[in-house]
Amino acid sequence: IREKFLAQHRDAIFASLRQVFSGPMELKPAPLSLPVQTRFAEACAVSEVALSPVLHGTEARNHAPIFEKGLLVPGGDSKVGIRNGNSHGQGIYTSELGAPWLSRGFCTEPRLLVCGVLDDART
C-alpha cells in the first residue's frame, strides 16, 4: 500500500512540504505498530474510495503514541484528550496538500505526518 501510495503522490507531497520547509527533505516510513497496519490494510481492502494524501501536524511527543495506536478521535473510549480545540467538531484534523501551513502550525519540530486517508466525503 505504502509503495503504491508514494509512487502516485510523491511529487505532490514534496511540492506541498516545500511550501513550509526549506532545505533537504526526506520521507521516512512511520514505524506503525502491526495492529495499526492491519486495521489500515483491512479498511483499504474493503473501501470503494481512493486513498488520498493529507498532512497531520502535532507535537513531536505525540508521534510515538500515534504510531502505536493510530490516529484516534479525541474523547470517549480513545482516552485521547482534545489538544487544540474542536472548533470544527470532534475529529482528527488534517490539511490537504494545498494548505500545508494549516498542519505545520501545530508542529513543535519541523516534521509533519504524511497520511493516507480513505475519504468517502469526496465521493
C-alpha positions as CSV (number, residue, x, y, z in Angstrom):
1,I,0.0,0.0,0.0
2,R,2.7,2.4,1.0
3,E,4.8,2.0,-2.1
4,K,1.9,2.4,-4.4
5,F,0.7,5.5,-2.5
6,L,4.2,7.1,-2.7
7,A,4.6,6.3,-6.4
8,Q,1.3,8.0,-7.1
9,H,1.7,11.1,-4.7
10,R,5.4,11.6,-4.0
11,D,5.8,14.7,-6.3
12,A,2.7,16.4,-4.9
13,I,3.8,15.6,-1.3
14,F,7.2,17.2,-1.8
15,A,5.8,20.2,-3.6
16,S,3.4,20.7,-0.6
17,L,6.2,20.3,2.0
18,R,8.4,22.8,0.2
19,Q,5.8,25.4,0.9
20,V,6.5,25.2,4.7
21,F,10.0,23.7,5.0
22,S,13.3,24.7,3.4
23,G,16.5,22.6,2.8
24,P,16.8,18.9,2.2
25,M,13.7,16.8,2.9
26,E,13.1,13.1,3.1
27,L,10.1,10.9,3.6
28,K,10.6,8.3,6.3
29,P,8.2,5.4,6.8
30,A,6.3,5.7,10.1
31,P,7.1,2.8,12.4
32,L,3.4,1.8,12.7
33,S,2.5,-1.0,15.0
34,L,1.3,-4.2,13.5
35,P,-2.3,-3.7,14.7
36,V,-2.4,-0.2,13.1
37,Q,-1.0,-1.6,9.8
38,T,-3.5,-4.4,9.9
39,R,-6.6,-2.2,10.6
40,F,-5.5,0.2,7.8
41,A,-4.9,-2.6,5.3
42,E,-8.3,-4.2,6.1
43,A,-10.0,-0.8,5.6
44,C,-8.3,-0.3,2.3
45,A,-9.3,-3.8,1.1
46,V,-13.0,-3.1,1.5
47,S,-13.1,0.6,0.6
48,E,-14.5,1.8,-2.7
49,V,-12.8,5.2,-2.4
50,A,-9.2,6.1,-3.4
51,L,-6.5,6.7,-0.8
52,S,-5.8,10.5,-0.6
53,P,-2.7,12.2,0.9
54,V,-3.2,14.6,3.8
55,L,-0.9,16.2,6.4
56,H,-1.3,16.0,10.1
57,G,0.6,18.4,12.3
58,T,1.1,17.7,16.0
59,E,3.6,18.0,18.8
60,A,6.6,15.6,18.3
61,R,5.8,13.9,21.7
62,N,2.5,12.7,20.1
63,H,4.3,10.8,17.2
64,A,5.1,7.6,19.2
65,P,1.5,7.1,20.5
66,I,0.1,7.8,17.0
67,F,2.4,5.2,15.5
68,E,1.4,2.7,18.3
69,K,-2.4,3.2,18.3
70,G,-3.1,5.1,15.1
71,L,-4.8,8.5,14.7
72,L,-7.7,8.4,17.2
73,V,-10.7,10.7,17.5
74,P,-10.3,12.5,20.9
75,G,-12.6,11.8,23.8
76,G,-14.7,8.8,24.7
77,D,-13.1,5.3,24.6
78,S,-9.9,6.6,22.9
79,K,-8.6,8.3,26.0
80,V,-7.1,10.9,23.8
81,G,-7.6,14.5,25.1
82,I,-8.6,17.4,22.9
83,R,-5.3,19.2,22.3
84,N,-6.1,22.3,20.2
85,G,-9.8,22.8,20.5
86,N,-12.5,21.4,18.3
87,S,-13.9,24.4,16.5
88,H,-14.8,22.3,13.5
89,G,-16.2,19.5,15.5
90,Q,-14.7,16.4,17.2
91,G,-12.3,14.6,15.0
92,I,-8.8,14.2,13.6
93,Y,-7.7,17.4,11.9
94,T,-5.6,17.2,8.7
95,S,-4.8,19.5,5.8
96,E,-4.9,18.8,2.2
97,L,-1.6,19.1,0.3
98,G,-2.6,22.6,-1.0
99,A,-2.7,24.0,2.5
100,P,0.3,22.6,4.4
101,W,0.6,25.6,6.7
102,L,-2.6,24.6,8.4
103,S,-0.9,21.5,9.8
104,R,2.6,23.0,10.1
105,G,1.3,25.4,12.7
106,F,0.7,22.6,15.2
107,C,4.2,21.1,15.0
108,T,6.9,21.5,17.7
109,E,9.6,20.2,15.3
110,P,10.0,20.6,11.5
111,R,8.1,17.3,10.9
112,L,4.6,16.6,9.5
113,L,2.9,13.3,9.3
114,V,2.0,12.4,5.7
115,C,-1.1,10.3,5.9
116,G,-3.2,8.3,3.5
117,V,-6.9,8.6,4.2
118,L,-10.0,6.9,2.8
119,D,-12.1,10.0,2.4
120,D,-15.7,9.0,1.5
121,A,-16.8,12.6,1.8
122,R,-15.1,13.2,-1.6
123,T,-17.3,10.8,-3.5
